[in-house]
Amino acid sequence: MTSLGQRDYDTLRLILDENLAYPTLSSDKRGYVIKLPTPHAVNDKFYALQGLYTDQDETSWITLWRLFKASLYHTALHAAYSDFGRYASWAKGKDLALATYSVSLVEDLHVTAQAAKRWPGILQDIAYANYISGLRATDPATLGRGSLRDATSLLLTVWGIGRRSSSLKTCR
């Protein structure tokens, strides 16, 4: 993690939290803090991670482990290569949700390009996580309407998972 994050152990810390819904990257006076949800058992029947529930079998555990690793890689790459503060003046006066989405998309592409150049061995897990996310995001009932649906469609296209199909077009 510290190698990917281009930080030492004192300025990049990892906190694992079974109750956390999604990964976060924040900073404090000492440096960056990555908080990751951990895969965990639910009712002795399922495994869960980031809202994904799977059967309790070896194949499912491998899936969750790959998703966990991809989250770790992704957040560490942001710690190394992203400077979200540089967008502050650009974002003033803009719709916050749309500006945040735009910055996230640009920075995700940036860190993925850095991974491809410097850490190609992690791309399989990142691509796998994107694929699983794409499968979860293609259900039109969960996409909402308008800009959320369009944003999801764009992400699926960028990830190479899908095309803008009739099932993802904006309902007007």
Secondary structure, DSSP 8 states (H G I E B T S, - for coil): -TTTTT--TTTEEEEEETT-SS-EEEEETTEEEEEEE--EEETTTEEEETTEEEESSHHHHHHHHHHHHHHHHHHHHHHHH--GGGGHHHHTTS-HHHHHHHHHHHHHHHHHHHHHHH-GGGHHHHHHHHHHHHHHHT-HHHH-STHHHHHHHHHHHHTTS----GGGS---
